[in-house]
């Protein structure tokens, strides 16, 4: 895939909307390392970037037709930026990625605001995802530029406020039965991450973790008050809640010696959920995007259990196989006319699979380089 695909083009479109051009991202030079393994990793990086570009274009097309939400659209913009950042060697180039996301999300937010003004009955929930991307990108850019601490602090406060409002909005919708339990839980985790200031004290970190746990409990209370659904969901809400609690448990441990055991318990729980998710996907009971979210969480949980000097070859290889299995199954479901799978889903699976393949390829390149030094 050619690096020319990095030059982004497209428009924020809508009824009676003037097109707005997107900023171009110019990639930095390829890494200086030589050798077959490093070249293979570079090719995979370029392929992933090309897939992200195609996925964003597909999402843009569906968005302009009213078939795609703001969250779905901006998910692909975040993927595109993540893929671009992985190719960068200089902070100057990384900054362009975050600037792109800010401009892109601002254009989407402005369009959604105008649409809401024209049709107030649409509500304002579509704005939160754009506001989140803008605030996140601004904080990342300020930290990258080593900006004045006061500016970084204000940017973090803005991100926290956006996450608080997003959580409140999604919790209200969940209480009305208008969204899945995963949505307020996701916003709660975003809020937790926004409050996790690396320069803050341990007490501040524990306070952020405790607040996240309190919100998980709040979501559980709301869930228990809802009437029983007519159809059993593909993912039991009780499992969603249990996994979120297991995810945060190590942050609340009083004894550091408990942390490895808590990580191991979380990883074991996520292994079970990985199998549940793959089965539900195979049986066409679960859409591709939530399946990928669960696989990402499983992989992150496994990474937490690795010892500092361990090489994650087996984990990376297994993760590649799992994603390939999901990719093949998604193609089969699409051929069979599944209601849950479209072309954009195939691109999403390919993007995720390439992400793991890149990590495996980079690991092998480092191992080869280390052996050459001995």
C-alpha positions, -999 to 999 in steps of 0.1 A, spaced: 0 0 0 13 34 -9 20 60 17 0 84 -5 -31 70 11 -20 90 42 -31 122 25 -67 124 36 -94 139 15 -132 141 20 -160 162 32 -184 166 60 -216 163 41 -253 167 48 -284 182 34 -278 218 22 -243 217 37 -213 234 22 -184 209 21 -155 214 45 -121 201 35 -101 180 60 -65 187 69 -38 166 52 -16 143 73 19 140 59 37 109 73 72 111 87 101 91 73 101 53 77 121 40 107 159 37 103 161 1 112 171 -23 85 163 -60 79 135 -82 67 116 -82 100 115 -44 102 105 -41 66 76 -65 72 64 -44 102 65 -13 80 44 -29 53 18 -39 79 17 -4 93 10 10 58 -16 -17 52 -34 -8 85 -33 28 76 -48 21 42 -76 0 58 -83 29 83 -86 53 54 -110 30 35 -131 25 67 -133 62 74 -144 68 38 -171 41 41 -183 56 74 -184 90 59 -206 78 30 -230 60 54 -231 91 77 -240 114 48 -269 90 40 -281 90 76 -271 53 82 -242 59 106 -241 76 140 -216 103 150 -200 77 174 -195 53 145 -181 80 122 -156 93 147 -145 58 158 -130 55 123 -114 89 127 -98 78 159 -86 46 142 -72 66 113 -53 88 137 -40 58 158 -28 41 126 -11 73 115 6 79 148 21 45 147 39 55 115 53 87 130 89 91 142 87 128 152 65 147 177 59 173 150 42 146 129 23 132 159 10 167 166 -5 168 131 -25 137 139 -41 152 169 -47 185 151 -65 165 124 -88 148 149 -96 182 165 -105 198 132 -124 167 120 -145 164 152 -151 201 153 -166 200 118 -188 170 128 -199 188 159 -208 220 140 -229 200 115 -247 182 143 -254 215 161 -269 229 129 -290 197 124 -303 199 160 -312 236 155 -332 226 124 -348 196 142 -348 201 180 -365 167 185 -333 150 175 -318 157 209 -281 164 216 -265 131 224 -247 130 191 -227 160 202 -210 143 231 -188 120 210 -175 149 190 -169 170 221 -150 140 236 -127 137 205 -120 174 205 -112 175 243 -91 143 241 -71 155 211 -64 189 227 -51 173 259 -29 149 240 -16 177 218 -8 199 248 10 171 266 29 162 234 40 199 231 49 200 268 27 231 271 24 252 302 10 230 331 -19 254 335 -30 248 299 -27 211 303 -47 213 335 -75 233 319 -76 208 290 -79 179 314 -107 197 333 -125 201 300 -121 164 291 -134 154 325 -165 177 321 -172 162 287 -170 127 301 -192 136 330 -219 150 307 -216 120 283 -220 96 312 -250 114 326 -266 115 291 -260 77 285 -271 68 321 -304 87 316 -309 69 282 -302 36 298 -327 42 326 -353 48 298 -343 16 280 -329 36 251 -293 22 250 -273 -8 260 -256 -10 294 -222 -9 277 -227 28 268 -228 44 303 -201 20 314 -178 31 286 -184 68 294 -176 60 331 -143 44 320 -135 75 299 -142 97 329 -119 76 350 -91 78 324 -96 116 321 -92 120 359 -61 98 359 -35 125 358 0 108 357 15 137 378 -12 134 405 -8 116 438 -17 80 446 -45 93 467 -59 111 437 -56 79 416 -75 59 441 -102 85 444 -107 84 406 -109 46 407 -134 46 436 -155 71 417 -155 48 387 -166 19 409 -194 40 424 -206 47 389 -205 10 380 -227 4 410 -250 32 399 -254 16 365 -261 -18 381 -289 -2 403 -304 13 371 -302 -21 354 -320 -39 382 -349 -15 380 -355 -21 343 -382 -46 332 -369 -80 320 -362 -78 282 -383 -99 258 -352 -114 243 -320 -125 261 -291 -102 251 -260 -117 235 -239 -104 264 -254 -107 299 -254 -73 316 -243 -90 348 -211 -101 329 -206 -65 317 -207 -53 352 -185 -80 366 -159 -74 340 -158 -37 347 -154 -43 384 -126 -69 378 -109 -43 355 -108 -17 382 -100 -40 412 -62 -37 410 -65 1 412 -83 -2 445 -60 -29 461 -47 -20 496 -18 -43 494 5 -42 463 11 -79 466 -26 -85 457 -23 -69 423 -8 -98 404 -36 -121 416 -62 -95 407 -48 -91 372 -48 -129 369 -85 -131 380 -94 -103 355 -76 -121 327 -93 -154 334 -127 -137 334 -119 -120 301 -108 -154 286 -143 -167 293 -159 -136 278 -137 -139 247 -152 -174 241 -187 -162 248 -182 -133 224 -168 -155 196 -197 -179 200 -223 -152 199 -206 -137 168 -204 -170 151 -242 -176 158 -250 -141 144 -262 -128 178 -236 -101 182 -224 -73 159 -188 -70 149 -179 -38 166 -189 -49 202 -171 -82 195 -139 -63 186 -143 -42 218 -144 -73 239 -114 -88 221 -94 -56 228 -103 -58 264 -93 -95 266 -59 -87 250 -53 -58 274 -61 -81 303 -37 -107 291 -10 -81 287 -14 -72 324 -4 -107 335 29 -108 316 60 -107 338 84 -78 331 110 -100 314 85 -122 295 83 -122 257 46 -122 246 51 -143 215 25 -169 224 -1 -142 233 5 -122 202 3 -153 180 -29 -165 196 -44 -130 193 -37 -130 156 -54 -164 152 -84 -152 172 -88 -122 150 -83 -142 118 -111 -166 130 -134 -136 136 -125 -122 102 -132 -155 83 -165 -158 102 -175 -122 94 -169 -129 57 -191 -160 59 -219 -141 77 -218 -113 51 -221 -139 23 -251 -154 41 -268 -120 44 -263 -114 81 -281 -84 95 -251 -77 117 -223 -76 91 -215 -51 63 -184 -41 43 -174 -16 71 -173 -45 96 -149 -65 74 -126 -34 74 -129 -31 112 -119 -67 117 -90 -63 93 -79 -32 111 -79 -50 145 -61 -80 131 -34 -59 115 -29 -41 148 -20 -74 165 1 -86 135 21 -53 137 29 -59 174 40 -95 166 61 -84 137 78 -56 157 85 -81 185 102 -105 162 122 -77 146 135 -67 181 143 -103 189 163 -106 157 181 -74 164 189 -85 199 203 -118 187 225 -100 162 241 -79 191 251 -110 210 
